Amino acid sequence: MKKLLFFLFCIPFLGITQNSHTINTVGSTFSPSSLTINVGDTVTWNNTGGYHNVNGTQSTYPNNPQGFGNGVAVDPWTFQWIFTIDGIYYYQCDPHAPGMSGVIIATFMF
């Protein structure tokens, strides 16, 4: 019962701590290439030029807590993902792998 009350108490505060983060393509890199976020945060990737994608699928990265990604396309495009499970997420741009890659660390921060 105490756990349920604690959970119900925390629900209103979950929306307060959600943040948005932006990652841009810069040439054949993601900037920033490493990012630490809170679970519940939104990450937006912007293709600022070129032929890129975001591939964090579990077929490419089986140890990712969950998969995410979009298809390869020419600019401009935007892709968003809300990270709902804590863990380390690796991703890449398929046409420019392995050099164009990144990592997101999603943690619970109270």
C-alpha positions in Angstrom: 0.0 0.0 0.0 2.9 2.4 0.8 4.4 1.8 -2.7 1.0 2.6 -4.3 0.7 5.8 -2.3 4.2 6.9 -3.1 3.6 6.2 -6.8 0.4 8.2 -6.8 2.1 11.0 -5.0 4.9 11.1 -7.6 2.6 11.2 -10.7 2.0 15.0 -10.7 5.8 15.6 -10.5 6.6 13.4 -13.5 5.3 16.0 -15.9 7.3 18.8 -14.2 10.7 17.1 -14.8 10.2 16.2 -18.5 12.6 18.0 -20.8 13.3 18.3 -24.5 16.7 17.8 -26.0 17.9 18.4 -29.6 20.5 16.6 -31.6 21.5 17.9 -35.0 23.3 16.3 -37.9 26.6 18.2 -38.6 28.3 16.8 -41.7 28.7 13.1 -40.9 28.2 13.4 -37.1 25.5 13.8 -34.5 25.9 16.9 -32.3 26.0 16.2 -29.4 27.0 12.5 -29.9 26.5 11.7 -26.2 23.6 12.8 -24.1 22.3 12.0 -20.6 18.6 12.5 -20.0 15.8 11.7 -17.6 13.4 8.9 -18.3 10.4 10.7 -19.8 12.4 13.2 -21.7 12.0 13.8 -25.5 14.9 13.8 -27.9 14.5 15.5 -31.2 17.0 14.8 -34.1 17.2 17.4 -36.8 18.7 16.6 -40.2 20.3 19.9 -41.1 21.8 18.6 -44.3 22.5 15.5 -46.2 21.1 11.9 -46.5 20.8 10.6 -42.9 18.6 8.6 -40.5 18.5 7.6 -36.9 18.8 3.8 -36.3 18.5 2.7 -32.7 16.6 -0.5 -33.5 17.0 -3.6 -31.5 17.9 -5.5 -34.7 21.0 -3.3 -34.9 21.5 -2.8 -31.2 20.0 -5.8 -29.4 21.0 -4.5 -26.0 19.0 -1.3 -26.3 16.2 -1.3 -23.8 13.8 -0.6 -26.6 14.2 0.2 -30.3 13.6 3.5 -32.1 14.5 5.0 -35.5 13.4 6.5 -38.7 14.0 5.8 -42.4 16.9 7.3 -44.5 15.9 10.5 -46.1 17.4 13.7 -47.5 17.1 16.9 -45.4 15.2 18.5 -43.9 13.5 16.1 -41.5 12.9 15.9 -37.7 12.5 12.7 -35.7 11.3 12.6 -32.0 11.4 9.9 -29.4 10.3 9.8 -25.8 12.6 7.6 -23.7 10.3 5.7 -21.2 12.8 3.0 -20.1 16.0 3.7 -18.3 19.2 2.4 -19.8 21.9 3.0 -22.5 20.7 3.5 -26.0 23.1 3.3 -29.0 22.2 4.6 -32.4 23.7 5.3 -35.8 23.1 6.8 -39.2 23.0 3.8 -41.5 24.6 5.4 -44.6 27.5 6.7 -42.5 28.0 3.9 -40.0 30.1 3.2 -38.0 31.5 6.7 -37.8 28.2 8.6 -37.4 26.9 7.2 -34.2 25.7 8.3 -30.8 24.6 7.3 -27.3 21.7 8.3 -25.1 21.8 7.5 -21.3 18.3 7.6 -19.8 18.2 7.6 -16.0 15.7 8.2 -13.3 16.6 11.5 -11.6 14.7 12.7 -8.6 
